Every structure is written in structure tokens, then in C-alpha cells.
Amino acid sequence: MTPLDKPLKREVTVGDATYTLALDPNGLKLTEKGHRRGVELLWKDLVSGDAALATALQASLEAK
């Protein structure tokens, strides 16, 4: 298995929108193509089961 020791970026299309998915040793970040802000999820939150809570908290902070 190849370790994830540096950032890996891929483009993904969902519906009509294009996003950039960045994977790194800390977690993942999904941003709309051409933008900087996006949804970030840490691996520790995903593994612990707190992923939904972390995503909801981040979304509520960005909405303000």
C-alpha cells in the first residue's frame, strides 16, 4: 500500500458542478473548482464517527 505523504488532488463532477478533491495526511477538502473555500474533513473525525458533527459545525460557521 502506498502511504499518503503528500497532497493528492483530483477533479470530480457532481451534477453540473466541478469540484476539486484534495487528500492529504490530515484529511480531505472538497472545493468548487476555482474557489478556495470548501468542506474540510479530518481523518480523525471520520474514523471517530464525528464526521457529520464536524461538517455541520463548519457549515454553520461559514454561514455567519
C-alpha positions, 0 to 999 in steps of 0.5 A, spaced: 500 500 500 502 506 498 502 511 504 499 518 503 505 523 504 503 528 500 497 532 497 493 528 492 488 532 488 483 530 483 477 533 479 470 530 480 463 532 477 457 532 481 451 534 477 453 540 473 458 542 478 466 541 478 469 540 484 476 539 486 478 533 491 484 534 495 487 528 500 492 529 504 495 526 511 490 530 515 484 529 511 480 531 505 477 538 502 472 538 497 472 545 493 468 548 487 473 548 482 476 555 482 474 557 489 478 556 495 473 555 500 470 548 501 468 542 506 474 540 510 474 533 513 479 530 518 481 523 518 480 523 525 473 525 525 471 520 520 474 514 523 471 517 530 464 517 527 464 525 528 464 526 521 457 529 520 458 533 527 464 536 524 461 538 517 455 541 520 459 545 525 463 548 519 457 549 515 454 553 520 460 557 521 461 559 514 454 561 514 455 567 519 
